[in-house]
């Protein structure tokens, strides 16, 4: 029963937060990627943006598994 409620939670997080934030960071990722080759400190920013862009994958995986927010590995 609780896995169904957690799936609803992850769906709401996915639609309301994860997609908009990932779309916003994808623009920064695309714009900053060429500069990461020239400026090595920029690589950390680009890698962080990539992790944020992958947030919908994380939410969808937890949605399909019905995982609790507190039982993340």
C-alpha positions in Angstrom: 0.0 0.0 0.0 2.7 2.5 0.9 4.7 1.8 -2.3 1.7 3.1 -4.2 1.7 6.3 -2.2 5.5 6.7 -2.7 5.0 6.2 -6.4 2.5 9.1 -6.4 5.0 11.2 -4.4 7.8 10.5 -7.0 5.4 11.3 -9.9 4.6 14.7 -8.3 8.3 15.4 -7.7 9.0 14.3 -11.3 6.4 16.5 -12.9 6.6 19.6 -10.6 10.3 19.8 -9.8 12.5 17.5 -11.7 11.4 18.2 -15.3 11.5 22.0 -15.0 14.8 22.1 -13.2 16.4 19.6 -15.7 15.2 21.7 -18.6 16.7 24.8 -17.1 20.0 23.1 -16.4 20.2 21.6 -19.8 20.5 25.0 -21.3 23.4 25.8 -19.0 25.0 22.4 -19.8 24.8 23.0 -23.5 26.2 26.5 -23.2 29.0 25.7 -20.8 30.2 22.4 -22.3 32.5 23.9 -24.9 34.2 26.1 -22.2 34.9 23.0 -20.0 37.5 21.9 -22.6 39.4 25.2 -22.4 38.9 25.9 -18.7 39.4 22.9 -16.4 37.6 24.4 -13.3 34.5 24.7 -15.5 34.4 20.8 -15.7 33.0 20.6 -12.1 30.2 23.0 -13.0 29.4 21.0 -16.2 29.4 17.7 -14.3 27.1 19.1 -11.6 24.7 20.3 -14.3 24.8 16.8 -15.9 23.8 15.3 -12.6 20.9 17.7 -12.2 19.8 16.9 -15.8 19.7 13.2 -14.8 17.3 13.9 -11.9 14.2 12.8 -13.9 15.9 9.4 -14.4 16.4 9.2 -10.7 12.8 10.1 -9.9 11.4 7.7 -12.6 13.5 4.8 -11.3 12.2 5.4 -7.7 8.6 5.8 -9.1 8.7 2.5 -10.8 10.2 0.8 -7.7 7.8 2.4 -5.3 10.8 3.4 -3.1 10.5 5.5 0.0 12.2 8.8 0.2 14.1 7.6 3.3 15.2 4.3 1.9 17.5 5.6 -0.9 20.7 3.7 -1.5 
